[in-house]
Amino acid sequence: MRASVTPGWTSTERQTQEYFSGEERQKHLQYLASSQSIQLQIQPEDIANHILFYLSHVSRASAGHNCVVDGGWLLE
């Protein structure tokens, strides 16, 4: 089985520090809200869960596609 996971803007410790704290916080949150269909900050665990799905027996019928984990960013 071959599949890939492409993460969107993920709220790592560094991303949170640079974009979601301080004076620019509200501006970046508004941009994120206007760009993503699902209103959440993607966490590293969200990416890991998709990878774990592909590593598990549950995904045995999945092959040859890319799972984009971006909260619907590409849907804009």
Beta strands, then each sheet from edge to edge (+ up, - down):
strand 1: 3-7
strand 2: 65-69
sheet 1: 1+ 2+
end
